[in-house]
Amino acid sequence: MKPHFEIRTTSSLGGQHMRDWSSSLTVKTYLFVYDLMQFCGHSWIFTNMIIRFMSFGKDSLADTFYSIGLVMRLCQLLSVLEILHILVGIDKSRLFPRFLQITERIIVLFVVINSQEEVQGKYIVCVLFFLWNLLDVVRYTYNMLARTGINYLPLTWLNFSLCILLYPLSVLAKAFAICISLPYFETFGTYSVKLPFPFAFSIYFPYVLKTYLLVLFTGMCFIIRNLFSERKAHLETGNFKKKRS
């Protein structure tokens, strides 16, 4: 009976190992497909912006939102899945920094730009989209290679260095977009709410946006510190692997 028991245990462990391997492969495949979809979306936007600028010059800047806004909104909505990936444990990134970065874009894109047609034609929208897509094309390229076990050191360096340079610029662009939208929110009263009696309470949305500017810059300091720590960890690991090989 004892040998029989040992044989069954080994078989059970082997089956469990196969199930774990299959589950891991499924998760990696899903994450790779997700990164590929995001890469295709942001690459299309980035390429479209460059071609339009080379063809039409400054005239292309004013209608950036009208030409690529739909795809940009789809990509940003899809990025909300990244928060879910971290929550369920299939992505090992830190939750709070990623949450801040995603919510910043969602708020500026959907609440500020999408709701005010006058803001959509401003040059700052083109600048903001250019920064976002440049960052994401590099990031999702790096992610796809990392899913397949490829560690290309120049791309790793670019991914974790470029974001430190461009993220503060994107925050400044977001803040500028919010500032130029304030007169329109004040004029049209978008999202401002006045509750009837007996509450006698009102929400003046321009004040909410001004308060959010403080949150935006406070979050920027936290995220930049996290970006530096990620860069140090990944580049040191990359150099270590390179020396070993």
Backbone as numpy.savetxt, mean C-alpha at the origin, in Angstrom:
# Nx Ny Nz CAx CAy CAz Cx Cy Cz
2.19 -55.43 18.94 1.38 -54.22 18.94 2.23 -52.95 18.94
3.37 -53.03 19.59 4.18 -51.83 19.68 4.74 -51.38 18.34
5.35 -52.34 17.53 5.83 -51.91 16.21 4.71 -51.36 15.33
3.53 -52.02 15.42 2.39 -51.54 14.64 2.04 -50.11 15.02
2.09 -49.80 16.29 1.77 -48.45 16.78 2.78 -47.44 16.24
4.05 -47.80 16.21 5.07 -46.89 15.72 4.92 -46.62 14.23
4.56 -47.65 13.47 4.36 -47.49 12.03 3.21 -46.53 11.75
2.14 -46.65 12.47 0.99 -45.77 12.28 1.35 -44.34 12.63
2.14 -44.14 13.66 2.53 -42.79 14.07 3.37 -42.13 12.99
4.32 -42.88 12.41 5.16 -42.34 11.34 4.32 -41.96 10.13
3.37 -42.82 9.79 2.49 -42.53 8.66 1.66 -41.29 8.91
1.17 -41.17 10.15 0.36 -40.00 10.51 1.18 -38.73 10.40
2.43 -38.79 10.89 3.28 -37.60 10.80 3.59 -37.25 9.35
3.79 -38.28 8.52 4.05 -38.02 7.11 2.87 -37.37 6.43
1.66 -37.85 6.77 0.46 -37.25 6.19 0.28 -35.81 6.63
0.56 -35.56 7.92 0.46 -34.19 8.43 1.46 -33.28 7.74
2.69 -33.81 7.52 3.71 -33.03 6.83 3.28 -32.69 5.41
2.66 -33.62 4.71 2.20 -33.38 3.35 1.09 -32.34 3.32
0.19 -32.41 4.31 -0.91 -31.44 4.36 -0.35 -30.04 4.64
0.62 -29.96 5.57 1.22 -28.67 5.87 1.94 -28.11 4.64
2.66 -28.98 3.92 3.38 -28.55 2.72 2.39 -28.07 1.65
1.30 -28.80 1.48 0.29 -28.42 0.49 -0.37 -27.10 0.86
-0.66 -26.94 2.15 -1.27 -25.69 2.62 -0.31 -24.52 2.42
0.98 -24.73 2.73 1.98 -23.68 2.55 2.11 -23.31 1.08
2.09 -24.30 0.20 2.19 -24.03 -1.23 0.98 -23.25 -1.73
-0.20 -23.59 -1.22 -1.42 -22.88 -1.61 -1.36 -21.41 -1.19
-0.89 -21.17 0.03 -0.78 -19.80 0.53 0.23 -19.00 -0.29
1.39 -19.61 -0.57 2.41 -18.92 -1.37 1.90 -18.61 -2.77
1.15 -19.56 -3.34 0.59 -19.34 -4.67 -0.41 -18.19 -4.65
-1.27 -18.18 -3.63 -2.26 -17.10 -3.50 -1.57 -15.74 -3.36
-0.55 -15.66 -2.49 0.15 -14.40 -2.28 0.89 -13.96 -3.54
1.44 -14.93 -4.27 2.12 -14.59 -5.52 1.13 -14.03 -6.54
-0.04 -14.65 -6.65 -1.06 -14.16 -7.59 -1.54 -12.77 -7.18
-1.70 -12.56 -5.87 -2.10 -11.23 -5.39 -1.06 -10.19 -5.77
0.22 -10.48 -5.49 1.29 -9.54 -5.84 1.35 -9.31 -7.35
1.11 -10.36 -8.13 1.14 -10.24 -9.59 0.02 -9.32 -10.08
-1.17 -9.46 -9.49 -2.29 -8.60 -9.88 -1.98 -7.14 -9.56
-1.45 -6.90 -8.38 -1.10 -5.54 -8.00 0.01 -4.99 -8.89
0.99 -5.83 -9.20 2.08 -5.40 -10.07 1.56 -5.02 -11.46
0.67 -5.83 -12.00 0.10 -5.54 -13.32 -0.70 -4.23 -13.30
-1.50 -4.04 -12.25 -2.30 -2.82 -12.14 -1.44 -1.58 -12.04
-0.47 -1.60 -11.13 0.38 -0.42 -10.94 1.33 -0.20 -12.11
1.78 -1.28 -12.75 2.63 -1.13 -13.93 1.85 -0.47 -15.07
0.59 -0.88 -15.23 -0.25 -0.27 -16.28 -0.43 1.22 -16.01
-0.72 1.56 -14.76 -0.91 2.99 -14.41 0.38 3.76 -14.65
1.50 3.23 -14.16 2.79 3.92 -14.27 3.18 4.12 -15.74
3.03 3.07 -16.53 3.36 3.16 -17.95 2.43 4.12 -18.68
1.15 4.07 -18.35 0.17 4.96 -18.96 0.49 6.42 -18.67
0.89 6.71 -17.43 1.21 8.08 -17.06 2.42 8.59 -17.85
3.44 7.75 -17.98 4.65 8.16 -18.69 4.36 8.38 -20.17
3.63 7.45 -20.79 3.32 7.57 -22.23 2.46 8.81 -22.49
1.47 9.05 -21.64 0.60 10.21 -21.81 1.40 11.51 -21.67
2.33 11.52 -20.71 3.12 12.74 -20.51 4.04 12.98 -21.70
4.65 11.91 -22.24 5.52 12.05 -23.41 4.73 12.45 -24.65
3.46 12.06 -24.71 2.65 12.36 -25.90 1.99 13.73 -25.82
1.48 14.09 -24.64 0.68 15.32 -24.52 1.31 16.38 -23.62
2.42 16.06 -22.97 3.08 17.04 -22.13 2.25 17.41 -20.91
2.26 18.69 -20.55 1.56 19.16 -19.36 0.05 18.97 -19.44
-0.48 18.91 -20.65 -1.92 18.73 -20.79 -2.38 17.40 -20.21
-1.50 16.42 -20.14 -1.87 15.11 -19.62 -2.00 15.10 -18.10
-1.40 16.08 -17.43 -1.41 16.10 -15.97 -2.79 16.40 -15.42
-3.52 17.27 -16.11 -4.80 17.73 -15.59 -5.87 16.63 -15.59
-5.77 15.69 -16.52 -6.81 14.65 -16.60 -6.28 13.28 -16.18
-5.26 13.29 -15.32 -4.70 12.02 -14.83 -5.75 11.18 -14.13
-6.53 11.82 -13.28 -7.53 11.08 -12.51 -8.59 10.48 -13.41
-8.97 11.20 -14.44 -10.04 10.73 -15.32 -9.58 9.55 -16.18
-8.29 9.50 -16.49 -7.79 8.45 -17.37 -7.39 7.18 -16.62
-6.89 7.32 -15.40 -6.40 6.14 -14.68 -7.01 6.00 -13.29
-7.93 6.89 -12.94 -8.49 6.88 -11.58 -9.20 5.60 -11.22
-9.90 4.99 -12.18 -10.65 3.77 -11.89 -9.72 2.63 -11.50
-8.66 2.42 -12.28 -7.71 1.35 -11.99 -7.00 1.63 -10.67
-6.70 2.90 -10.43 -6.03 3.27 -9.17 -6.92 2.94 -7.98
-8.20 3.24 -8.08 -9.12 2.94 -6.99 -9.25 1.43 -6.76
-9.27 0.67 -7.85 -9.36 -0.80 -7.72 -8.12 -1.35 -7.01
-6.94 -0.86 -7.39 -5.70 -1.32 -6.76 -5.67 -0.98 -5.28
-6.13 0.21 -4.92 -6.10 0.60 -3.52 -7.14 -0.16 -2.70
-8.29 -0.43 -3.28 -9.28 -1.25 -2.58 -8.75 -2.67 -2.37
-8.07 -3.19 -3.37 -7.50 -4.53 -3.27 -6.43 -4.60 -2.19
-5.72 -3.50 -1.97 -4.65 -3.49 -0.98 -5.16 -3.66 0.45
-6.47 -3.47 0.66 -7.04 -3.69 1.99 -6.86 -5.15 2.41
-6.76 -6.05 1.42 -6.53 -7.46 1.71 -5.22 -7.68 2.46
-4.27 -6.77 2.30 -2.98 -6.93 2.97 -3.12 -6.87 4.48
-4.08 -6.09 4.95 -4.35 -6.05 6.40 -4.89 -7.40 6.85
-5.78 -7.97 6.04 -6.31 -9.30 6.36 -5.22 -10.36 6.32
-4.30 -10.26 5.38 -3.19 -11.21 5.30 -2.38 -11.22 6.60
-2.14 -10.05 7.14 -1.37 -9.96 8.39 -2.17 -10.50 9.56
-3.47 -10.20 9.58 -4.31 -10.64 10.70 -4.42 -12.17 10.77
-4.51 -12.83 9.62 -4.65 -14.29 9.61 -3.30 -14.99 9.67
-2.20 -14.21 9.58 -0.88 -14.79 9.79 -0.15 -15.28 8.57
-0.66 -15.02 7.35 0.03 -15.48 6.16 1.05 -14.45 5.66
1.02 -13.26 6.23 2.01 -12.23 5.94 2.63 -11.81 7.26
3.96 -11.81 7.32 4.67 -11.55 8.57 5.00 -10.08 8.78
4.46 -9.19 7.94 4.70 -7.76 8.12 4.03 -7.26 9.39
4.51 -6.14 9.87 3.90 -5.54 11.07 2.56 -4.90 10.70
1.57 -5.10 11.54 0.20 -4.68 11.23 0.04 -3.16 11.25
0.45 -2.51 12.31 0.14 -1.09 12.48 0.75 -0.20 11.39
2.04 -0.35 11.05 2.58 0.49 9.96 1.86 0.27 8.63
1.56 -1.00 8.32 0.88 -1.28 7.05 -0.53 -0.72 7.08
-1.20 -0.82 8.23 -2.54 -0.27 8.37 -2.54 1.24 8.14
-1.56 1.93 8.70 -1.46 3.38 8.52 -1.26 3.75 7.06
-0.35 3.05 6.39 -0.07 3.37 4.99 -1.28 3.15 4.10
-2.00 2.07 4.33 -3.17 1.78 3.49 -4.30 2.75 3.76
-4.57 3.04 5.02 -5.66 3.97 5.35 -5.36 5.39 4.89
-4.10 5.78 4.90 -3.74 7.10 4.38 -4.16 7.24 2.92
-3.82 6.24 2.14 -4.17 6.29 0.71 -5.68 6.23 0.50
-6.35 5.37 1.24 -7.80 5.24 1.09 -8.49 6.57 1.41
-8.07 7.21 2.49 -8.70 8.47 2.90 -8.45 9.56 1.87
-7.20 9.71 1.44 -6.88 10.78 0.49 -7.53 10.52 -0.88
-7.49 9.27 -1.32 -8.02 8.97 -2.66 -9.54 9.02 -2.70
-10.20 8.36 -1.76 -11.65 8.23 -1.82 -12.38 9.38 -1.14
-11.86 9.84 -0.03 -12.56 10.89 0.72 -12.24 12.27 0.20
-10.97 12.52 -0.11 -10.56 13.86 -0.51 -10.66 14.06 -2.02
-9.97 13.22 -2.79 -9.89 13.44 -4.24 -11.16 13.02 -4.95
-11.64 11.83 -4.66 -12.80 11.31 -5.39 -14.07 12.11 -5.13
-14.17 12.72 -3.96 -15.40 13.45 -3.61 -15.43 14.88 -4.14
-14.28 15.41 -4.56 -14.22 16.79 -5.03 -13.71 16.83 -6.46
-14.60 17.06 -7.41 -14.22 17.05 -8.82 -13.21 18.14 -9.13
-13.26 19.24 -8.40 -12.33 20.34 -8.64 -10.89 19.95 -8.29
-10.74 19.06 -7.33 -9.40 18.63 -6.91 -8.84 17.61 -7.90
-9.68 16.87 -8.56 -9.24 15.79 -9.45 -8.39 16.30 -10.61
-8.58 17.55 -11.01 -7.82 18.10 -12.12 -6.54 18.80 -11.72
-6.21 18.78 -10.44 -5.00 19.45 -9.97 -3.75 18.62 -10.27
-2.63 19.31 -10.47 -1.37 18.63 -10.79 -0.90 17.73 -9.64
-1.29 18.08 -8.42 -0.83 17.30 -7.27 -1.34 15.86 -7.33
-2.47 15.64 -7.98 -3.00 14.27 -8.13 -2.04 13.44 -8.97
-1.51 14.02 -10.04 -0.55 13.32 -10.88 0.72 13.01 -10.11
1.21 13.96 -9.33 2.41 13.75 -8.52 2.19 12.62 -7.52
1.04 12.65 -6.88 0.73 11.64 -5.87 0.64 10.25 -6.49
-0.04 10.14 -7.62 -0.16 8.85 -8.30 1.20 8.34 -8.78
2.04 9.25 -9.24 3.37 8.86 -9.71 4.19 8.27 -8.56
4.17 8.92 -7.41 4.93 8.43 -6.25 4.39 7.08 -5.78
3.07 6.97 -5.67 2.48 5.71 -5.21 2.84 4.56 -6.14
2.72 4.77 -7.43 2.94 3.68 -8.37 4.41 3.32 -8.51
5.29 4.30 -8.42 6.72 3.99 -8.44 7.10 3.11 -7.27
6.59 3.46 -6.10 6.85 2.65 -4.91 6.28 1.24 -5.05
5.06 1.15 -5.56 4.38 -0.15 -5.59 4.90 -1.07 -6.69
5.34 -0.51 -7.81 5.93 -1.36 -8.86 7.18 -2.05 -8.32
8.01 -1.30 -7.60 9.22 -1.89 -7.02 8.85 -2.87 -5.92
7.91 -2.50 -5.06 7.57 -3.35 -3.90 6.96 -4.67 -4.32
6.04 -4.64 -5.27 5.40 -5.90 -5.68 6.32 -6.76 -6.54
7.26 -6.14 -7.25 8.27 -6.93 -7.94 9.14 -7.68 -6.94
9.56 -6.96 -5.91 10.36 -7.59 -4.85 9.57 -8.71 -4.16
8.30 -8.45 -3.87 7.48 -9.46 -3.19 7.34 -10.73 -4.02
7.10 -10.57 -5.33 6.93 -11.75 -6.19 8.20 -12.60 -6.22
9.35 -11.96 -6.33 10.59 -12.72 -6.34 10.84 -13.38 -4.98
10.50 -12.67 -3.92 10.69 -13.23 -2.58 9.80 -14.44 -2.36
8.59 -14.44 -2.93 7.69 -15.60 -2.79 8.29 -16.85 -3.42
9.08 -16.65 -4.47 9.67 -17.79 -5.17 11.05 -18.13 -4.65
11.47 -17.45 -3.58 12.77 -17.75 -2.97 13.95 -17.08 -3.63
13.69 -16.09 -4.50 14.78 -15.39 -5.19 15.13 -14.14 -4.40
16.38 -14.03 -3.99 16.85 -12.86 -3.24 17.84 -12.10 -4.11
17.34 -11.12 -4.87 18.19 -10.31 -5.74 18.57 -9.06 -4.97
19.83 -9.00 -4.53 20.26 -7.97 -3.59 20.05 -6.53 -4.09
20.36 -6.20 -5.38 20.10 -4.83 -5.84 18.62 -4.43 -5.73
17.72 -5.37 -6.04 16.29 -5.08 -5.92 15.89 -4.94 -4.47
16.47 -5.77 -3.60 16.20 -5.66 -2.17 16.64 -4.30 -1.65
17.83 -3.88 -2.06 18.34 -2.56 -1.65 17.42 -1.45 -2.16
17.01 -1.54 -3.42 16.15 -0.52 -4.01 14.80 -0.47 -3.29
14.23 -1.63 -3.00 12.91 -1.68 -2.36 12.92 -1.02 -0.99
13.94 -1.34 -0.18 13.97 -0.84 1.19 14.67 0.50 1.33
15.23 1.02 0.24 15.84 2.35 0.28 14.95 3.40 -0.38
14.33 3.02 -1.49 13.49 3.96 -2.23 12.30 4.43 -1.39
11.73 3.52 -0.61 10.56 3.89 0.19 10.91 4.93 1.26
12.14 4.87 1.78 12.55 5.84 2.79 12.64 7.24 2.18
13.03 7.30 0.91 13.13 8.59 0.22 11.78 9.10 -0.25
10.97 8.22 -0.84 9.73 8.66 -1.49 8.53 8.73 -0.55
8.53 7.93 0.53 7.36 7.97 1.41 7.14 9.36 2.03
8.18 10.03 2.57 7.94 11.39 3.08 7.42 12.34 2.00
7.91 12.19 0.76 7.41 13.03 -0.33 5.94 12.76 -0.60
5.55 11.49 -0.52 4.14 11.16 -0.74 3.26 11.72 0.37
3.79 11.75 1.60 3.02 12.34 2.71 2.84 13.83 2.48
3.89 14.50 2.04 3.77 15.93 1.72 2.75 16.16 0.61
2.75 15.28 -0.39 1.78 15.40 -1.49 0.35 15.17 -0.97
0.18 14.21 -0.08 -1.14 13.97 0.51 -1.60 15.20 1.30
-0.69 15.76 2.09 -1.04 16.94 2.88 -1.40 18.12 1.98
-0.67 18.28 0.89 -0.96 19.37 -0.04 -2.32 19.16 -0.70
-2.63 17.92 -1.06 -3.94 17.61 -1.66 -5.07 17.93 -0.68
-4.85 17.61 0.59 -5.86 17.91 1.61 -6.03 19.42 1.75
-4.92 20.16 1.75 -4.99 21.61 1.93 -5.73 22.30 0.78
-5.46 21.87 -0.45 -6.14 22.53 -1.57 -7.60 22.09 -1.66
-7.97 21.01 -0.99 -9.37 20.58 -1.01 -10.22 21.29 0.04
-9.58 21.88 1.03 -10.32 22.50 2.15 -11.32 23.56 1.69
-10.93 24.49 0.78 -11.93 25.49 0.35 -13.16 24.87 -0.29
-13.01 23.75 -0.99 -14.15 23.12 -1.64 -15.04 22.42 -0.61
-14.42 21.80 0.39 -15.23 21.21 1.46 -15.97 22.29 2.24
-15.34 23.45 2.40 -16.00 24.56 3.11 -17.15 25.13 2.29
-16.96 25.22 0.97 -17.99 25.81 0.10 -19.19 24.89 -0.08
-18.92 23.62 -0.36 -20.00 22.68 -0.68 -20.53 21.93 0.54
-19.80 22.00 1.64 -20.27 21.33 2.86 -20.26 19.81 2.77
-19.41 19.26 1.92 -19.33 17.81 1.76 -18.92 17.15 3.07
-19.66 16.13 3.46 -19.42 15.33 4.67 -19.64 16.10 5.98
-19.95 17.37 5.90 -20.27 18.11 7.13 -21.70 17.77 7.54
-21.89 17.51 8.82 -23.19 17.04 9.32 -23.62 17.89 10.51
-24.89 18.28 10.51 -25.46 19.00 11.65 -26.63 18.20 12.17
-26.49 17.69 13.37 -27.53 16.84 13.95 -28.65 17.71 14.53
-29.89 17.27 14.39 -31.04 18.06 14.88 -31.15 18.00 16.40
-32.03 18.83 16.93 -32.35 18.83 18.36 -32.90 17.45 18.73
-32.55 16.87 19.87 -31.90 17.50 21.03 -30.39 17.35 21.06
-29.78 16.83 20.00 -28.33 16.62 20.04 -27.57 17.93 19.93
-28.02 18.82 19.04 -27.37 20.12 18.85 -25.86 19.96 18.67
-25.51 19.05 17.78 -24.10 18.74 17.57 -23.84 18.71 16.07
-22.72 19.28 15.65 -22.40 19.31 14.23 -20.96 18.87 14.01
-20.73 18.29 12.83 -19.39 17.87 12.42 -19.01 18.70 11.20
-18.03 19.57 11.38 -17.55 20.41 10.29 -16.33 19.72 9.68
-16.50 19.15 8.50 -15.50 18.25 7.95 -14.14 18.90 7.71
-14.06 20.17 7.31 -12.72 20.78 7.18 -11.90 20.71 8.47
-12.57 20.82 9.62 -11.85 20.67 10.89 -11.34 19.24 11.06
-12.12 18.28 10.61 -11.69 16.87 10.68 -10.44 16.67 9.83
-10.42 17.25 8.63 -9.25 17.11 7.76 -8.02 17.80 8.35
-8.22 18.95 8.96 -7.09 19.64 9.58 -6.52 18.83 10.74
-7.40 18.19 11.49 -6.94 17.32 12.57 -6.22 16.11 12.00
-6.72 15.61 10.88 -6.09 14.44 10.27 -4.68 14.76 9.77
-4.43 16.00 9.40 -3.07 16.39 8.99 -2.07 16.12 10.11
-2.47 16.38 11.35 -1.59 16.09 12.48 -1.34 14.59 12.61
-2.41 13.83 12.42 -2.28 12.36 12.47 -1.37 11.87 11.35
-1.49 12.48 10.18 -0.71 12.08 9.01 0.78 12.24 9.26
1.18 13.40 9.80 2.60 13.65 10.03 3.12 12.87 11.24
2.27 12.66 12.24 2.69 11.83 13.37 2.92 10.39 12.92
2.00 9.88 12.10 2.15 8.53 11.57 3.37 8.41 10.67
3.70 9.48 9.95 4.87 9.45 9.08 6.15 9.19 9.88
6.29 9.82 11.01 7.48 9.61 11.85 7.59 8.16 12.29
6.45 7.59 12.68 6.45 6.19 13.13 6.79 5.25 11.97
6.20 5.50 10.79 6.41 4.62 9.65 7.85 4.71 9.14
8.42 5.92 9.12 9.80 6.06 8.67 10.75 5.29 9.58
10.51 5.36 10.88 11.33 4.58 11.81 11.20 3.09 11.54
9.98 2.65 11.23 9.77 1.23 10.90 10.46 0.86 9.58
10.44 1.77 8.60 11.10 1.51 7.32 12.61 1.36 7.50
13.20 2.19 8.36 14.63 2.08 8.62 14.97 0.74 9.28
14.13 0.31 10.23 14.39 -0.96 10.90 14.24 -2.14 9.93
13.25 -2.07 9.02 13.07 -3.12 8.03 14.25 -3.15 7.06
14.71 -1.99 6.66 15.85 -1.92 5.74 17.09 -2.54 6.38
17.34 -2.20 7.63 18.50 -2.75 8.32 18.41 -4.26 8.42
17.24 -4.78 8.79 17.08 -6.22 8.97 17.24 -6.97 7.65
16.62 -6.49 6.58 16.65 -7.21 5.31 18.01 -7.09 4.61
18.63 -5.92 4.67 19.91 -5.77 3.99 21.01 -6.51 4.72
20.96 -6.54 6.04 21.95 -7.33 6.79 21.78 -8.80 6.50
20.52 -9.26 6.41 20.25 -10.67 6.07 20.73 -10.98 4.66
20.50 -10.03 3.72 20.92 -10.24 2.35 22.43 -10.30 2.23
23.15 -9.43 2.94 24.60 -9.45 2.91 25.15 -10.72 3.52
24.49 -11.17 4.60 24.93 -12.40 5.26 24.80 -13.59 4.32
23.66 -13.66 3.61 23.46 -14.77 2.67 24.47 -14.70 1.52
24.76 -13.50 1.09 25.70 -13.34 -0.02 27.09 -13.81 0.40
27.51 -13.48 1.63 28.82 -13.90 2.11 28.90 -15.41 2.25
27.83 -16.02 2.72 27.81 -17.47 2.89 27.91 -18.19 1.56
27.23 -17.63 0.55 27.26 -18.27 -0.77 28.60 -18.04 -1.47
